[in-house]
Amino acid sequence: MSLSGLLIAALLLCGMAGVLAALALLSGRDEQASARAETLAEALPGLDCTRCGHAGCLAYAMAVAEGRAETDRCQPGGEQSRLELEHRLGRYEVEPEKYVAFVRCAGGLAAPQRYAYDGPAACAAAAILPGGGPMECRVGCLGLGSCARSCPVGAIDMVDGVARVNRDKCNGCMRCISVCPRHIIEAVPRSAAARPACAASWMATPCDFGCDLCGKCVTECRAGAISIKDGAVTVDDARCTGCGRCADVCERGVFQRLRNR
C-alpha cells in the first residue's frame, strides 16, 4: 500500500475512533439523564395524564431534568410535586414537609337536615340553596362527593355521607380544597398526629358529632399543644407528642388520631 493510502486509512481510523468516543459520551450522558429523570418521576403522581404538555410523567421528568420544562406543570401533583421536584434538583437542601388533605367534619348522614335535597350530585349546587344547603350545620360536609370525584388518585371515599381521605393514597395535590364550597378541607402535615374533625366555631353546630368546646382536650393535653382560638380548637403540631389523649377524652369523637406516637 502506498504512503498516501496508509495516511488515508489512518485518518479514517482516527475519525471512526472519534465518532465512537462521541457516541459513548452521548450514551453515558443519556444514561445519566435517564437515571435523573427516573428519580424526578418518583415525585410525580404517576398518572400519565399529559396535562403538563408531555407524553407522560417520565417524559415530563426528563424535560425537567434537561431544563426544558418548569417544575410547576404537574396539575394533579400540585404544590407538593413542585416542591419535591425542586428538592430532588438540589435547589432545596431540606426535604419539604409533605401535606395531606383532612376533612373537618364527622357528621354526615347523622347530622340534622332541614329539608331533603333533590338536585344534581354536586356540592356547589347544594351550597347555593337557601341556608347554604339542606343541612342545619352551615359548615358540615354536604356529602355529594365533589371532592372525591376531583381526586386524581382516588384517595377520597364517601363514608356515611362524609368525605374521608385515605392518607396513604393522598398525594397532596389539594384539588379537593378548591372544589369544596364550604371550605372544610384543609392541608395538614403528613406528620400531624391529631385533628378535630369539625369546622364549626363558638358552638355554631347543632350536630351531635360537632365540637361543643368543652375544653377537655385542652386540659388533658400535657404538652400544651391544644388551645381554643376564635371559638375553635387548634393543634400546635410542633408541640404535639402524638399521645392521643385528646382523642381518648373527646366524648363526641371529634378528635381523630392521624398517626400513632
C-alpha positions in Angstrom: 0.0 0.0 0.0 1.3 3.4 -0.9 2.1 6.1 1.7 -0.9 8.1 0.7 -3.1 5.1 1.2 -1.7 4.5 4.7 -2.4 8.1 5.6 -6.0 7.9 4.4 -6.5 4.7 6.3 -5.1 6.2 9.4 -7.3 9.3 9.1 -10.3 7.1 8.6 -9.5 5.1 11.7 -9.0 8.2 13.7 -12.3 9.6 12.5 -14.1 6.4 13.4 -12.5 6.4 16.8 -13.6 10.0 17.4 -17.2 9.1 16.3 -17.3 6.1 18.6 -15.9 8.2 21.5 -18.6 10.8 20.9 -21.3 8.2 20.8 -20.0 6.7 24.0 -20.0 10.1 25.7 -23.6 10.8 24.5 -24.7 7.4 25.6 -23.2 8.0 29.1 -25.0 11.3 29.3 -28.2 9.7 28.1 -27.9 7.1 30.9 -27.3 9.8 33.5 -30.2 11.9 32.2 -32.5 8.8 32.2 -31.5 7.9 35.8 -32.1 11.5 36.9 -35.4 11.6 35.2 -36.5 8.4 36.9 -35.6 9.9 40.2 -37.6 13.0 39.4 -40.5 11.0 38.2 -40.8 9.5 41.7 -42.0 13.0 42.8 -45.0 12.8 40.4 -48.3 11.1 40.9 -47.6 8.6 38.0 -51.0 9.2 36.3 -49.6 10.0 32.8 -52.5 12.4 32.4 -50.4 14.5 29.9 -51.9 17.8 31.3 -48.3 19.0 31.7 -47.9 19.0 27.9 -45.7 15.9 27.8 -46.4 12.3 26.9 -46.4 11.1 30.5 -44.8 11.6 33.9 -41.4 10.1 32.8 -41.3 12.4 29.7 -42.1 15.4 31.8 -39.4 14.4 34.4 -36.9 14.1 31.5 -37.9 17.6 30.3 -37.4 18.9 33.8 -34.0 17.1 34.1 -32.9 18.6 30.9 -34.1 22.1 31.7 -36.8 22.1 29.1 -39.7 22.4 31.5 -40.5 24.1 34.7 -41.3 22.2 37.9 -44.8 23.6 38.3 -46.5 21.9 35.3 -47.9 18.9 37.1 -51.6 19.7 37.9 -52.5 16.6 39.9 -49.3 16.7 41.9 -49.7 20.5 42.6 -47.5 22.3 45.0 -46.4 19.0 46.7 -44.9 17.7 43.4 -43.3 21.1 42.6 -41.5 21.3 46.0 -40.4 17.7 45.7 -39.0 18.2 42.2 -37.2 21.3 43.5 -35.7 19.3 46.3 -34.6 16.5 44.1 -33.0 19.0 41.7 -30.9 20.2 44.6 -32.5 23.6 44.9 -33.7 23.0 48.5 -31.3 21.3 50.9 -34.1 20.4 53.4 -36.7 17.9 52.2 -40.1 19.8 52.1 -42.8 18.8 54.5 -45.4 16.6 52.9 -49.1 17.5 53.3 -52.3 15.5 53.0 -55.9 16.6 52.9 -58.1 16.5 56.0 -61.9 16.9 56.1 -63.1 18.8 59.2 -66.4 17.1 59.6 -67.7 13.9 61.3 -71.4 14.4 60.9 -72.6 13.3 57.5 -75.8 11.5 57.3 -76.2 11.6 61.1 -76.2 15.5 61.1 -79.7 17.2 61.3 -81.2 18.0 57.9 -83.6 20.9 57.4 -85.1 19.6 54.2 -84.5 16.8 51.6 -82.2 17.6 48.8 -83.2 16.5 45.3 -80.8 18.0 42.8 -77.6 17.5 41.0 -74.9 15.4 42.8 -72.7 18.4 43.2 -71.8 20.1 46.4 -71.7 23.5 44.7 -75.3 23.1 43.5 -76.5 22.3 47.0 -74.5 25.1 48.6 -76.4 27.8 46.7 -79.7 26.7 48.1 -81.4 28.6 51.0 -79.3 28.3 54.1 -76.3 27.1 52.2 -77.7 23.6 51.7 -80.1 21.2 53.3 -78.0 20.6 56.5 -78.6 22.6 59.6 -74.9 22.9 60.1 -73.5 25.5 57.7 -70.0 24.1 57.9 -70.7 20.4 57.6 -69.9 18.1 54.7 -72.7 18.2 52.1 -71.8 14.6 51.2 -72.3 14.8 47.5 -68.8 13.7 46.6 -67.5 16.6 44.5 -64.1 16.3 46.3 -64.0 12.5 45.7 -64.6 12.9 42.0 -61.9 15.7 41.8 -59.2 13.5 43.4 -56.8 12.2 40.7 -55.6 9.3 42.8 -58.8 8.1 44.3 -57.8 9.0 47.8 -61.2 10.2 48.9 -64.2 8.0 49.7 -67.7 8.9 50.9 -68.5 7.1 54.1 -71.9 7.6 55.7 -72.3 10.9 53.9 -68.9 12.3 54.9 -65.7 12.6 52.8 -62.9 10.5 54.2 -59.3 10.9 53.0 -57.0 7.9 52.7 -53.7 9.3 53.9 -51.7 6.6 52.3 -53.1 7.4 48.8 -53.3 11.2 49.1 -50.5 12.9 47.0 -51.0 16.3 48.4 -52.3 18.0 45.2 -55.2 19.6 47.2 -57.6 19.8 44.3 -60.3 18.7 46.8 -59.8 22.0 48.6 -60.7 24.0 45.6 -63.9 22.2 44.9 -65.3 22.3 48.4 -67.9 25.1 48.6 -67.9 25.0 52.4 -64.1 25.2 52.7 -63.9 22.5 55.3 -61.0 20.6 53.7 -57.5 21.7 54.8 -54.0 20.7 54.1 -52.3 19.2 57.2 -48.7 18.0 57.6 -48.4 14.2 57.0 -46.6 14.1 60.3 -49.6 15.6 62.2 -50.9 13.3 64.9 -54.4 14.5 65.6 -57.0 17.0 64.4 -60.6 17.9 65.4 -63.0 16.9 62.6 -65.2 19.9 63.0 -65.1 23.3 61.3 -67.7 25.0 63.5 -66.8 27.7 65.9 -68.4 29.1 69.0 -70.7 26.1 69.3 -72.3 27.0 66.0 -73.1 23.4 65.1 -76.3 21.6 66.0 -74.6 18.3 65.2 -74.1 15.7 68.0 -70.7 14.9 66.3 -69.5 18.5 66.4 -67.2 20.2 68.8 -69.0 21.8 71.8 -65.9 23.5 73.1 -66.0 21.5 76.3 -62.2 22.1 76.7 -61.3 18.6 77.9 -58.8 18.2 75.1 -57.1 21.4 76.2 -56.9 20.4 79.9 -55.8 16.8 79.2 -53.0 17.7 76.7 -49.9 17.5 78.8 -47.8 19.1 76.1 -49.9 22.2 75.9 -50.4 21.7 72.2 -54.1 22.3 72.1 -55.9 25.6 72.6 -59.1 27.3 71.7 -58.7 30.4 69.5 -61.6 32.3 67.9 -64.1 29.8 69.1 -62.3 26.8 67.5 -59.9 24.1 68.8 -56.4 24.3 67.2 -53.4 22.0 67.5 -49.8 23.1 67.6 -48.0 20.3 65.7 -44.6 21.5 66.9 -45.6 20.8 70.5 -47.9 17.7 69.9 -46.3 14.5 71.1 -48.9 12.2 69.4 -50.0 10.7 72.8 -53.7 10.6 71.6 -55.2 11.7 74.9 -57.2 14.3 73.1 -59.0 11.6 71.1 -59.4 9.5 74.2 -61.2 12.2 76.2 -63.3 13.6 73.4 -66.8 12.3 74.3 -68.2 13.3 70.9 -65.4 11.7 68.9 -64.5 14.9 67.2 -60.8 14.4 67.6 -59.3 11.9 65.2 -56.0 10.2 65.5 -54.0 10.7 62.3 -51.0 8.7 63.4 -49.6 6.9 66.4 -47.0 8.2 68.7 
